């Protein structure tokens, strides 16, 4: 292999992702390894950790990835099957994992996507590897500008150290009140299943486990806990077992979903409200970050609790980078990624977030259901996504933004356009990973929501776009 060109659709903003056998192949995996290994060596590194999820195509891709890494002269430490956060743990300095002996990490995973998808998430020197970094991998591969060598391969098991670290979220808490908790866990047949079994065996309380057997076909339901229909099994378990709350996870364990004791979904911004109350008790005046899709009630609540709310761009990599820049101890986004730099390492880890939710009930002295009861009632659309031509995707948002500014509207352009009105707010943004536009709106009642959506549609009509209804 002297050079390689990737399918143009697979080099995404935050990771590399495609359909195995169509846009993603073993040759792509080998080129990813060769290119990433070359970047590691250019920065003075020599060892990379590799983890993987449980998809059917993962063994083939992992093998080819490691071939590429070792051909670049990088040594590989295989940590095996597990969630992406375990790979981050292994590659993060100071975590108790493998760093600084390893300088980077690659997880072979299709994340929350359908079973025939797969891809790669990468970290380097304890920081997310995204955006222009991924574009640069494409350039290196196309030019064949690779380093060469004969790296070695070894295996390491970091799972026990990782679970120890997760359990640390309960440090300082009396287990007495927690012993009475009853919690449901739905692993969705994803890579987090075995770790959930190991974790819950050591947690206080009673735990009901669903779908912890890793199965790349995902026979029970799709592994994305931010889609309400995927929470049906968890809701049933909570109701049947009179559980206090339930937790759900995506295919690689970096997205969390939850339902309370009444079976109501706690969306990510509602979970972040709970986490913010706990964190701000000990760290008043701290910055808490949420993405532009989050409820206005979250930002108001952060301020009410004595924190500094910061609205930022959607995407786990931009969020992590902004956390470092602002020294924020906590962040989250509506896709279910939760980031704790408070007593943790700042990367998105759904298992850690789960243990922090247990800890919050103890530290705040409130049940998850009671905290959900206390939240303001708002009505919101789901995230609406619709296809547009690639060349129009960004231009449409720019044209709408220009018109809003001419009209003197209250606009936040952090990531697309988010418009405040007396009824609430609406958002229009281009997806970073697909040729789609994203719309969301929130109001205090259905009438207000209808008016917001009418404004969205009028703004889109004015630039020649019709939103499918």
For each residue, the residues with C-beta under 8 A, 3 or more apart:
1: 4 27 30 31 34 144
2: 144
3: 141 142 143 144
4: 1 27 28 30 31 34 141 142 144
5: 138 141 142
6: 10 11 16 28 31 138 141
7: 10 18 23 24 28
8: 11
9: 18 23
10: 6 7 16 17 18 23 24 28 119
11: 6 8 16 134 135 137 138
12: 15 16 17 119 134 432 433
13: 130 131 134 315 317 432 433
14: 121 128 130 131 134 315 316 317 432 433
15: 12 111 119 120 121 122 130 134
16: 6 10 11 12 28 32 119 120 122 134 137
17: 10 12 24 110 111 113 117 118 119 120 433
18: 7 9 10 22 23 24 28 117 118 119
19: 22 23 24 116 117
20: 24 25 55 57 61 116 117 118
21: 24 25 57 116
22: 18 19
23: 7 9 10 18 19
24: 7 10 17 18 19 20 21 28 29 61 117 118 119
25: 20 21 28 29
26: 29 30 60 61 63 64
27: 1 4 30 31 64
28: 4 6 7 10 16 18 24 25 31 32
29: 24 25 26 32 33 60 61 62 64 65 68 108 120
30: 1 4 26 27 33 34 64 65 67 68 71
31: 1 4 6 27 28 34 35 68 141
32: 16 28 29 35 36 65 68 106 120 137 141
33: 29 30 36 37 64 65 66 67 68 69 70 71 72 106
34: 1 4 30 31 37 38 68 69 71 72 141 146
35: 31 32 38 39 68 72 137 138 140 141 146
36: 32 33 39 40 48 68 69 72 104 106 122 129 137
37: 33 34 40 41 48 68 69 70 71 72 73 74 146 147 151
38: 34 35 41 42 72 140 145 146 147
39: 35 36 42 43 124 133 136 137 140
40: 36 37 43 45 46 48 72 74 103 104 124
41: 37 38 44 45 46 72 73 74 147 149
42: 38 39 147
43: 39 40 103 124 125
44: 41 103
45: 40 41 48 74 103 104 124 125
46: 40 41 73 74 75 103
47: 74 75 76 77 101 102 103
48: 36 37 40 45 69 74 75 76 77 91 102 103 104 105 106
49: 76 77 78 79 87 90 91 97 98 102 104 105 106 156
50: 62 65 66 69 76 77 78 79 87 105 106 107 108
51: 78 79 80 81 82 84 86 87 90 105 106 107 108
52: 58 59 61 62 80 81 82 107 108 109 191
53: 58 81 83 84 107 108 109 110 190 191 216 251 252
54: 58 81 189 190 191 214 215 216 251
55: 20 58 109 110 115 117 118 216 251
56: 115 216 217
57: 20 21 60 61 116 118 216
58: 52 53 54 55 61 62 108 109 118 216
59: 52 62 63
60: 26 29 57 63 64
61: 20 24 26 29 52 57 58 64 65 108 118 120
62: 29 50 52 58 59 65 66 78 108
63: 26 59 60 66 67
64: 26 27 29 30 33 60 61 67 68
65: 29 30 32 33 50 61 62 68 69 106 108 120
66: 33 50 62 63 69 70 76 78 153
67: 30 33 63 64 70 71
68: 29 30 31 32 33 34 35 36 37 64 65 71 72
69: 33 34 36 37 48 50 65 66 72 74 76 106 151
70: 33 37 66 67 73 74 75 76 149 150 151 152 153
71: 30 33 34 37 67 68 146 148 149 150 151
72: 33 34 35 36 37 38 40 41 68 69 146 147 148 149 151
73: 37 41 46 70 147 148 149 150 151
74: 37 40 41 45 46 47 48 69 70 149 151
75: 46 47 48 70 151 152 153 154
76: 47 48 49 50 66 69 70 151 152 153 154
77: 47 48 49 50 90 98 101 102 154 155 156
78: 49 50 51 62 66 153 154 155 156
79: 49 50 51 82 86 87 90 98 155 156 157 158
80: 51 52 155 157
81: 51 52 53 54 191 194 214
82: 51 52 79 86 87 159 162 191 192 194 195 253
83: 53 86 87 190 191 192 195 249 252 253 254 349 350 351
84: 51 53 87 88 107 109 111 121 191 252 253 254
85: 88 89 162 253 254 347 348 349 350 351 352
86: 51 79 82 83 89 90 158 159 162 195 253
87: 49 50 51 79 82 83 84 90 91 105 106 107 121 123
88: 84 85 91 92 105 123 345 347 349
89: 85 86 92 95 96 97 158 161 162 165 345 349
90: 49 51 77 79 86 87 95 97 98 99 102 105 156 158 162
91: 48 49 87 88 97 98 99 102 103 104 105 123 126
92: 88 89 95 97 99 123 126 345 347
93: 99 100 126
94: 99 345
95: 89 90 92 99 165 345
96: 89 161 164 165
97: 49 89 90 91 92 158 161 162
98: 49 77 79 90 91 101 102 156 158
99: 90 91 92 93 94 95 102 103 126
100: 93 103
101: 47 77 98
102: 47 48 49 77 90 91 98 99 105
103: 40 43 44 45 46 47 48 91 99 100 124 125
104: 36 40 45 48 49 91 122 123 124 125 129
105: 48 49 50 51 87 88 90 91 102 122 123 124
106: 32 33 36 48 49 50 51 65 69 87 120 121 122
107: 50 51 52 53 84 87 120 121 122 252
108: 29 50 51 52 53 58 61 62 65 118 119 120
109: 52 53 55 58 84 118 119 120 121 191 251 252
110: 17 53 55 113 114 115 117 118 119 251 252
111: 15 17 84 117 119 121 250 251 252 254 255
112: 222 223 224 226 250 251 252 255
113: 17 110 117 119 251
114: 110 117 222
115: 55 56 110 216 217 218
116: 19 20 21 57
117: 17 18 19 20 24 55 110 111 113 114
118: 17 18 20 24 55 57 58 61 108 109 110
119: 10 12 15 16 17 18 24 108 109 110 111 113
120: 15 16 17 29 32 61 65 106 107 108 109
121: 14 15 84 87 106 107 109 111 252
122: 15 16 36 104 105 106 107 129 133 134
123: 87 88 91 92 104 105 126 127 128 129 347
124: 39 40 43 45 103 104 105 127 129 133
125: 43 45 103 104
126: 91 92 93 99 123
127: 123 124 320 321 324
128: 14 123 316 317 320 321 347
129: 36 104 122 123 124 133 134 317
130: 13 14 15 133 134 315 317 318
131: 13 14 134 135 317
132: 135 136
133: 39 122 124 129 130 136 137
134: 11 12 13 14 15 16 122 129 130 131 137 138
135: 11 131 132 138 139
136: 39 132 133 139 140
137: 11 16 32 35 36 39 133 134 140 141
138: 5 6 11 35 134 135 141 142
139: 135 136 142 143 145
140: 35 38 39 136 137 143 145 146
141: 3 4 5 6 31 32 34 35 137 138 144 146
142: 3 4 5 138 139
143: 3 139 140
144: 1 2 3 4 141
145: 38 139 140
146: 34 35 37 38 71 72 140 141
147: 37 38 41 42 72 73
148: 71 72 73
149: 41 70 71 72 73 74
150: 70 71 73
151: 37 69 70 71 72 73 74 75 76
152: 70 75 76
153: 66 70 75 76 78
154: 75 76 77 78
155: 77 78 79 80
156: 49 77 78 79 90 98
157: 79 80 160
158: 79 86 89 90 97 98 161 162
159: 82 86 162 163 194 195 198
160: 157 163 164
161: 89 96 97 158 164 165
162: 82 85 86 89 90 97 158 159 165 166 195
163: 159 160 166 167 195 198 199 202
164: 96 160 161 167 168
165: 89 95 96 161 162 168 352
166: 162 163 169 199 351 352 355
167: 163 164 170 199 202 203 355
168: 164 165 171 343
169: 166 343 344 352 355 356 358 359
170: 167 173 175 178 203 204 355 358 359 362
171: 168 343
172:
173: 170 178 359 362 363
174: 177 178 362
175: 170 178 179 204
176: 179
177: 174 180 361 362 365
178: 170 173 174 175 181 203 204 205 358 361 362
179: 175 176 204 205
180: 177 205
181: 178 204 205 206 244 358 361
182: 205 206 207 208 241 242 243 244
183: 200 205 206 207 208 243 244 245 246 247 358
184: 207 208 209 210 234 237 238 241 243 245 246 247
185: 196 200 207 208 209 210 212 246 247 248 249 354
186: 210 211 225 231 233 234 237 246 247 248 249
187: 190 192 193 196 209 210 211 212 249
188: 211 218 220 221 222 223 225 230 248 249 250 251
189: 54 193 211 212 213 214 215 216 217 218 219 220 223
190: 53 54 83 187 193 214 218 223 249 250 251 252 253
191: 52 53 54 81 82 83 84 109 214 251 252 253
192: 82 83 187 195 196 249 252 253 350 351
193: 187 189 190 196 197 211 212 213 214
194: 81 82 159 197 198 212 214
195: 82 83 86 159 162 163 192 198 199 253 351
196: 185 187 192 193 199 200 209 212 249 351
197: 193 194 200 201 209 212
198: 159 163 194 195 201 202
199: 163 166 167 195 196 202 203 351 355
200: 183 185 196 197 203 207 209
201: 197 198
202: 163 167 198 199
203: 167 170 178 199 200 207 355 358
204: 170 175 178 179 181
205: 178 179 180 181 182 183 358
206: 181 182 183
207: 182 183 184 185 200 203
208: 182 183 184 185 237 241 243
209: 184 185 187 196 197 200 212
210: 184 185 186 187 220 233 234 237
211: 186 187 188 189 193 220 221 233
212: 185 187 189 193 194 196 197 209
213: 189 193
214: 54 81 189 190 191 193 194
215: 54 189 218 219
216: 53 54 55 56 57 58 115 189
217: 56 115 189
218: 115 188 189 190 215 221 222 223 251
219: 189 215
220: 188 189 210 211 233
221: 188 211 218 229 230 232 233
222: 112 114 188 218 227 230
223: 112 188 189 190 218 230 249 250 251
224: 112 227 230 250 251 255
225: 186 188 230 231 248 249 250 255 256 257 258 336
226: 112 250 255 257 267 268 334 335 336
227: 222 224 230 231
228: 231 265
229: 221 232
230: 188 221 222 223 224 225 227 248 257
231: 186 225 227 228 234 235 246 248 257 259 265
232: 221 229 235 236
233: 186 210 211 220 221 236 237
234: 184 186 210 231 237 238 246 247 248 257 259
235: 231 232 238 239 246 259 263
236: 232 233 239 240
237: 184 186 208 210 233 234 240 241 243 246
238: 184 234 235 241 243 245 246 259 261 263
239: 235 236 242 263
240: 236 237
241: 182 184 208 237 238
242: 182 239 261
243: 182 183 184 208 237 238 246 261
244: 181 182 183 261 361 367 368 369
245: 183 184 238 258 259 260 261 266 357 367 368 369
246: 183 184 185 186 231 234 235 237 238 243 258 259
247: 183 184 185 186 234 256 257 258 354 357
248: 185 186 188 225 230 231 234 256 257 258 259
249: 83 185 186 187 188 190 192 196 223 225 253 255 256 257 350 351 354
250: 111 112 188 190 223 224 225 226 253 254 255 336 350
251: 53 54 55 109 110 111 112 113 188 190 191 218 223 224
252: 53 83 84 107 109 110 111 112 121 190 191 192
253: 82 83 84 85 86 190 191 192 195 249 250 349 350 351
254: 83 84 85 111 250 316 337 348 349 350
255: 111 112 224 225 226 249 250 335 336 337 348 350
256: 225 247 248 249 268 271 336 338 350 353 354
257: 225 226 230 231 234 247 248 249 265 266 336
258: 225 245 246 247 248 265 266 271 357 368
259: 231 234 235 238 245 246 248 263 264 265 266
260: 245 263 264 266 368 369 372
261: 238 242 243 244 245 367 368 369
262: 369 372
263: 235 238 239 259 260
264: 259 260 372
265: 228 231 257 258 259
266: 245 257 258 259 260 270 271 274 368 372
267: 226 270 271 295 334
268: 226 256 271 272 294 332 333 334 335 336 337 338
269: 272 273 290 294 295 297 298 332 334
270: 266 267 273 274 295 298 372 375
271: 256 258 266 267 268 274 275 332 338 353 357
272: 268 269 275 276 288 290 294 298 330 332 338
273: 269 270 276 277 297 298 301 302 371 375
274: 266 270 271 277 278 357 360 364 368 371
275: 271 272 278 279 330 332 338 340 353 356 357 360
276: 272 273 279 280 288 298 301 302 305 307 330
277: 273 274 280 281 301 305 360 364 371
278: 274 275 281 282 356 359 360 363 364
279: 275 276 282 283 286 288 307 329 330 340 342
280: 276 277 283 284 286 288 302 305 306 307
281: 277 278 284 363 364
282: 278 279 342
283: 279 280 286 329 342
284: 280 281 306 307
285: 306 307 308
286: 279 280 283 307 308 328 329 330
287: 307 308 309 310 326 327 328 329
288: 272 276 279 280 302 307 308 309 310 328 329 330 331
289: 310 311 312 319 322 323 326 328 330 331 332 339
290: 269 272 294 298 299 309 310 311 312 331 332 333
291: 294 311 312 313 314 315 319 332 333 334 415
292: 311 312 313 314 412 414 415 416 418 427 429
293: 314 333 334 383 427 438 440
294: 268 269 272 290 291 298 299 311 332 333 334
295: 267 269 270 298 299 378 380 442
296: 299 300 420 424 425 442
297: 269 273 300 301 375 376 378
298: 269 270 272 273 276 290 294 295 301 302 309
299: 290 294 295 296 302 303 309 311
300: 296 297 303 304 309
301: 273 276 277 297 298 304 305
302: 273 276 280 288 298 299 305 307 308 309
303: 299 300 306 307 308 309
304: 300 301
305: 276 277 280 301 302
306: 280 284 285 303
307: 276 279 280 284 285 286 287 288 302 303
308: 285 286 287 288 302 303
309: 287 288 290 298 299 300 302 303
310: 287 288 289 290 322 326 328
311: 289 290 291 292 294 299 412 414 418
312: 289 290 291 292 318 319 322 331 414 415
313: 291 292 318 319 322 414 415
314: 291 292 293 318 333 334 335 415 429 432
315: 13 14 130 291 318 319 333 432
316: 14 128 254 319 320 333 335 337 339 348
317: 13 14 128 129 130 131 320 321
318: 130 312 313 314 315 321 322
319: 289 291 312 313 315 316 322 323 331 332 333 337 339 348
320: 127 128 316 317 323 324 331 339 346 347 348
321: 127 128 317 318 324 325
322: 289 310 312 313 318 319 325 326 328 331
323: 289 319 320 326 327 328 331 339 341 346
324: 127 320 321 327 346
325: 321 322
326: 287 289 310 322 323
327: 287 323 324 341
328: 286 287 288 289 310 322 323 331 341
329: 279 283 286 287 288 340 341 342
330: 272 275 276 279 286 288 289 339 340 341 342
331: 288 289 290 312 319 320 322 323 328 338 339
332: 268 269 271 272 275 289 290 291 294 319 337 338 339
333: 268 290 291 293 294 314 315 316 319 336 337
334: 226 267 268 269 291 293 294 314 383
335: 226 255 268 314 316
336: 225 226 250 255 256 257 268 333 350
337: 254 255 268 316 319 332 333 348 350
338: 256 268 271 272 275 331 332 348 349 350 352 353 356
339: 289 316 319 320 323 330 331 332 346 347 348
340: 275 279 329 330 343 344 345 346 349 352 353 356
341: 323 327 328 329 330 344 345 346
342: 279 282 283 329 330
343: 168 169 171 340
344: 169 340 341 349 352
345: 88 89 92 94 95 340 341
346: 320 323 324 339 340 341
347: 85 88 92 123 128 320 339
348: 85 254 255 316 319 320 337 338 339
349: 83 85 88 89 253 254 338 340 344 352 353
350: 83 85 192 249 250 253 254 255 256 336 337 338 353 354
351: 83 85 166 192 195 196 199 249 253 354 355
352: 85 165 166 169 338 340 344 349 355 356
353: 256 271 275 338 340 349 350 356 357
354: 185 247 249 256 350 351 357 358
355: 166 167 169 170 199 203 351 352 358 359
356: 169 275 278 338 340 352 353 359 360
357: 245 247 258 271 274 275 353 354 360 361 368
358: 169 170 178 181 183 203 205 354 355 361 362
359: 169 170 173 278 355 356 362 363
360: 274 275 277 278 356 357 363 364
361: 177 178 181 244 357 358 364 365 366 367 368
362: 170 173 174 177 178 358 359 365
363: 173 278 281 359 360
364: 274 277 278 281 360 361 371
365: 177 361 362
366: 361 370 371
367: 244 245 261 361 370 371
368: 244 245 258 260 261 266 274 357 361 371 372
369: 244 245 260 261 262 372 373
370: 366 367 373 374
371: 273 274 277 364 366 367 368 374 375
372: 260 262 264 266 270 368 369 375
373: 369 370
374: 370 371
375: 270 273 297 371 372
376: 297
377: 444
378: 295 297 424 442 443 444
379: 442 443 444 445 446 448 449
380: 295 440 441 442 443 449
381: 384 439 440 441 442 449 453
382: 440
383: 293 334 438 439 440
384: 381 438 439 440 467
385: 431 434 436 437 438 439
386: 436 437 439 467 468
387: 435 436
388: 392 393 396 435 436 437 465
389: 392 393 435
390: 393 435
391: 395
392: 388 389 395 396 465
393: 388 389 390 396 397 430 431 435 436 437
394: 397 398 430
395: 391 392 398 399
396: 388 392 393 399 400 428 430 437 460 463 465
397: 393 394 400 401 416 417 428 429 430 437
398: 394 395 401 402
399: 395 396 402 403 463
400: 396 397 403 404 417 428 459 460 462 463
401: 397 398 404 405 411 413 417
402: 398 399 405 406
403: 399 400 406 407 459 462 463
404: 400 401 407 409 411 417 419 459
405: 401 402 408 409 411
406: 402 403
407: 403 404
408: 405
409: 404 405 419 421
410: 419 420 421
411: 401 404 405 417 418 419 420
412: 292 311 417 418 419 420
413: 401 416 417 418
414: 292 311 312 313 418
415: 291 292 312 313 314 418 429
416: 292 397 413 427 428 429 430 438
417: 397 400 401 404 411 412 413 427 428 429
418: 292 311 411 412 413 414 415 425 426 427
419: 404 409 410 411 412 425 426 427 455
420: 296 410 411 412 424 425
421: 409 410 424 425 426 451 452 455
422:
423: 443 444 447 448 449 451 452
424: 296 378 420 421 441 442 443 444 448 449 452
425: 296 418 419 420 421 441 442 452
426: 418 419 421 439 440 441 442 452 453 455 456
427: 292 293 416 417 418 419 438 439 440 441
428: 396 397 400 416 417 437 438 439 456 459 460
429: 292 314 397 415 416 417 437 438
430: 393 394 396 397 416 436 437 438
431: 385 393 434 435 436 437 438
432: 12 13 14 314 315
433: 12 13 14 17
434: 385 431
435: 387 388 389 390 393 431
436: 385 386 387 388 393 430 431
437: 385 386 388 393 396 397 428 429 430 431 465
438: 293 383 384 385 416 427 428 429 430 431
439: 381 383 384 385 386 426 427 428 456 467
440: 293 380 381 382 383 384 426 427
441: 380 381 424 425 426 427 449 452 453 456
442: 295 296 378 379 380 381 424 425 426 449 452
443: 378 379 380 423 424 446 447 448 449 451 452
444: 377 378 379 423 424 448
445: 379 448 449
446: 379 443 449 450
447: 423 443 450 451
448: 379 423 424 443 444 445 451 452
449: 379 380 381 423 424 441 442 443 445 446 452 453
450: 446 447 453 454
451: 421 423 443 447 448 454 455
452: 421 423 424 425 426 441 442 443 448 449 455 456
453: 381 426 441 449 450 456 457
454: 450 451 457 458
455: 419 421 426 451 452 458 459
456: 426 428 439 441 452 453 459 460 467
457: 453 454 460 461 467
458: 454 455 461 462
459: 400 403 404 428 455 456 462 463
460: 396 400 428 456 457 463 465 466 467
461: 457 458 464 465 466
462: 400 403 458 459
463: 396 399 400 403 459 460
464: 461
465: 388 392 396 437 460 461
466: 460 461
467: 384 386 439 456 457 460
468: 386
469:
